[in-house]
């Protein structure tokens, strides 16, 4: 556990415009902007503050976010008319900063992000497009990026008025993207059937990508954590979806490592590898699910074993004592049209770079760690 604490301490030497954990931003030379990758880190550190009571985590998040959020609630590098679900994800942390510091700029920034939801384009079934550049497409990733923020806003500021809309979008994913024989959800769905990567009859992508599946599970357990349990039928529905998703993926747990493969159901195929970010998401989702009493207690030892498996496989200590978390898929997606390499095939998913210390893996790892702390206290 001390090794993990030291690792987090190293990452917290980051500056708002030079995040050590945003490997994509570093490699592509992008300017600092509001993004889900930083959001993963901010939300994980808020969770760490809540479980430890150590104010250094909260202060770090405030200092980081204040670089981006102005007094009038505007957000550096955020443009709602890009209609990207990804860009709403970091706004989740604003609820916590508003709760702890009561500064109006955070509420204004929350409302700005919510205004995107009100006009965000939708598929014919009523689901949010993943992004404007991905028309008519639903990705599992987007449920974490948008729906968790949406649920929290409805619960805390809008009197549950749009609970039915959120539920409908999860129903769409279950009805359109779930393979009952495999027990898994496909990464993407195109309601127009026009994308080069989709099946022209079903609109579905070809494979089950671990991190997308992880985002879906985390979204469900976080939605359960933020919604009002008194809305009993909705709460029961999310519980059913969540347990079905957890039971589905556990069939593919690698017994030797207690981790999951990048392409979930093809663990024995050459080139596939045990992947950190998605495995950490499953560990977090299971452990939080047990804590929320939406999974039976017997699942707890499975979640703990997955977390330990990640530490054993990919948390390494170099000769100089430096810690690093490896086995993280840098990025994966479907399209757009001018990037046909991203075609959803097995060969594509295993071709993306595998890196150390990117927040898409580090954030979920810390989230899982906070749940481990709760258990081991």
N, C-alpha and C positions, 0 to 999 in steps of 0.2 A: 504493500500500500504506500510505503514511503517513496518507492520508485515512481509511482503514479503522481504523487504530490510534487516531486521534483520536476517531473516532466511538464506538469501544468505551470509550475513556476517559471520554467524556461520560456514557455509560449507567451506568458504575460509580460515579457520584455518587449512585445510588439508595440508599435506606435500606430495610431489610427490611419495614417497614410502609408504605412509599411508593415502590413500584417504578415508575420512569419508563416501563418497557417493558410493563406490564400495563394496556393501554388499556381492556380490558373491566372490570377491577376499578375503575379510576378513574371510568369513565363510569357504572357501576352503583352506585357507592358501597359496594362490598362490603368487609367487614372482611378483614384479612390472613388467609390460609388456605393450606393445602398444596394446590398446584395445578400442572397440567402446564405452564402458561404460564411461571411462574417456573422450573419444571423445565427447560424448553428453554434458558433463560439459564444456569442453573447447570451443566448438562451441557456447554454450548458453552464456558463459561469454564474448566471442568476440562480440556477438550480443548486450549484455548489454553495453559493452564499446561503440559500435557504436551509440546506441540510447541515452546514457547519456553523453558521452564524458569524463567519469571519468576514468582516466588512471590506477587506481588501478586494474581494471578488466583486462586490457591488460597486465600490468606488472605481475599479478598473472599467467596468461596463459603462458607468455614467460618463467617465472621461472619454471613453471611446466613442460613444453615441453622440455626445455633445459636439464632437468634431463635425458631425453630419447634420444635426438638427438645429435650426436657427430659432430665434425667439418667436418668429411669426409662424412656426410650425412647418416651414418649408424644409425639404430634405435634400442634401447635396447628392446629385447624381440620380435622383428619382424622378421619373416622368411617367405619370399614370397612363398617358395615352400610348405608351408602348404596350400596354395591356399584357404585361408579363406576370403570371402568377408568382414566379420566382421572386419578383421585387417586393411582393407584399410580405414575404416570409420574415424578413428582418424586423418588420414593424411589430411583430409579437412582443419584442422586448420593451416596446414603448409602454405597454400596459403596466409592466412591473416598475419601470422608472416613474411613471405617473403615480402608482400606488405608494412607492417609498418616498418620493421627493415632492409630490403635489405641484409640480411646475406645469403651468398651463401649456407651455410649448409642446409637451409630450402629448397632451390631449388633442391639440391642434394637428399634430403630425399623425395621430391615430385617425382622426376624422379625414384627413387628406387621403390616407391609405384606404379608408373605407369608401371614399367617394369613387375609387376605381371599381370596387365591387358593384356599385349601382349601375354602371354603364358597361361593364366588361362584356365583350361579345360571347355568345353561347352557341352550342350546337343545337340542332333541331330537337334533341331530347331535353335540352335545358341545362346542360353542363357547361361550365366555363371553358373556353378555349384555353389551351395551355399557354400560348402566347399569340400575339397578333401575327407573328411570322410563322405560326403553325396553325393556320385556319382550320376550324372544325375538328381539331384534335384534342383528345383527352389523354393525359399521361398520368400514371399512378403518382408520380412525383408531385403533381399539382395539388393533390389532396392535402398533402402536408403544407405546401407553400401558401395555399389560399384558405382552405376550409377551417383550419385551426384558428387563424386570425378571425375569420368570419364568425365562428361559434363564440369565441371569447367576446367579440364586440356585441353580439346579440344578447349574450347573458349579462354582461356588465353595463351596457349602455342603451340597449334597444328593446328591452322587455320581451325577449324571445320571439319577436315578430316574424323573423325569417327562419326559424327552426325547420319549418317544413321544406323550404328551399334547399337547405343544407342536406337534410335527409334524402331528398329526391336525388341529389347529385351522387350520394353514396349508393343509392339504389341503382342508378344508371350504371355505375361501375360494376356492381355485383351482377346485374342482369346481362351486361354487354361484354364484360372483360374477364369473367371468371370461367376457368376450365374445371368442371366438377371432377373429372377423372383424375386430373393432376393435383387438384386442390390448390391451384395457384392462379393468380391474375396476370394476364399479359401486360407488357409494359405500356403499350399505346393502343388507341382506338381512333379511327378517322371516320366520322359520321358521313362524310361525303364520298368515301371510298376512292378518293382521287390521289392520295399520296403514293409515291413509288414503292414505299416500304410495306404497304398494307395489303392484306388479302382482299380481293375485290368483292367477295361475297360477304365476309363478316366485318371488314374494316379493321381487323386486328393485326397487330405486329406478330412477329414470328416466334418470339422467345420470352422466357421469364427471367428478367434481369434482377439480380439480388437487391441492389440498392433501391430500385423503384419499389420493389415489394416491401423493403424495409420502411421507406417513406410512408407507404400506405398503412402499415401496422402502427407506426408512430403517430400518424394522424388520427387513427381510431382511438388509441389509448389517450392521446392528449385531448381530443374532443370529449371523450368520456370524463376527463378530469375537469373540463371547463363548463360543461353543460349542467343545467339544473336537473338533479335526479327526480324531481317531482314530475317532470314531463316523462312519465313512467314508460309509456309505449315506445317512445323514441329511444330512451336510454336502454331499454331491453333490446331494441333492434340493433343498436351499435354493439352491445355486448355479444349478440349472436354473430354479427359480422366479424368481430374481433377474434372470438374463439375459433371460428371457422378458419380464419386466415392463419392463426398461430398453429392450429393442428395441421393445416395443410403443409406449411413449410417444415414443420418438425419431422416429417417423413423423409426429408432430404438432409438431415443433420449428419455430418461426417462424424462417425463414432470415434475415430482416432484423435481428431483435433478438436471436436466440439465446435466446429465452425461450418459455414456454408460456402458453396461455390459461387463464383461470379455469374455463371449461367446455372441456375439452381438445380435443374433436373438432369444435367449432363456432367455429373461429377467425374465420371470415368472417361470422359472424352479428352483426347490429347490437347494440351494447351490451356485447359480450364484450370482455375486456381482458387484457393481459399481466399476470400476477400474480407477485409476488415470492416469497412463502413456498414455494409448490410448486416454482417454478423452482430456488430455492436448495436444496431437498431433493433434487431430481434431480441437481444439480451435486455436492452432497456425496456422494450414493449412488454416482455414477459414479466420482468420484475415489477414494473409499475402496475401492470395488470393485476398481479397478485396483491400488491399493496392496496389497490382500489377495490379489491374483492370482486373483480370481474373475471378472474381466473382462479381455479382451485389452488390451494396452498402447495400441492405436489409439483406445480410447475416451477416453483422458486428455485429448486436445486438445478433445474435445467438452465434457467437464466444465469445462475451463478457459474455453472460449468462453461457456458458459452463465453462469458466475460473472462474467466481464467484461461480458456483456450486461446483467446486473442492475445492476452498478455504473454503466454508461453510461446506462441508462434511468432508474434510480430513486434512486441515491445522489447527493443534491444538496447543494451548498454555498451557503448564503445569503450575503447581502451582509456580514453581521457575522462570517462564517466558520463559522457553526453548521452542522453536518452532520445530515442526516436521511435515513432510508431509507423510501421510499414504496412504493405499489403493493401494499399488504398487505391482503388480505381480513380484516376484523376477526374474523368468526365465521361459520360456516354449519353447519347440521345438518338433521336430519329429525324433524319433530314436536317435542315430544310431541303427544298428542291435542288438548290445549287451545291449541296454536299451529299452526294449519293453514296459516299463511303459509309455513312451512318444509316445502314439499311436494315438494322435489327437482326442480322444473321448472327449465328454463333461466332463465326470468324471475325465479325466486326467487334462484338463485345470483348473478345479476348485480345483485340489489337490495340485498345486504348492504353496509354501509359499507366504503369503502376508506380505510385510515389510514396514518399514518407511525409507525415506531418500535415497533410492537407485537412482543412477543417471539416470537409464532408465525411471524413473518418474520425478526426479528433473530436469534433463536437459530439457525435453520437457516443463515442467512447467515454467521454466525460459524463454525458447524461446517464449512461449505464453505470458508471462509477458512483454517481450520486445515489443511485438505487442500491448499489452494493453497500455503501456506507450505511444507509438506513437499515439494511438487513443485519450487518455485522456489528452495529452499535449494541 
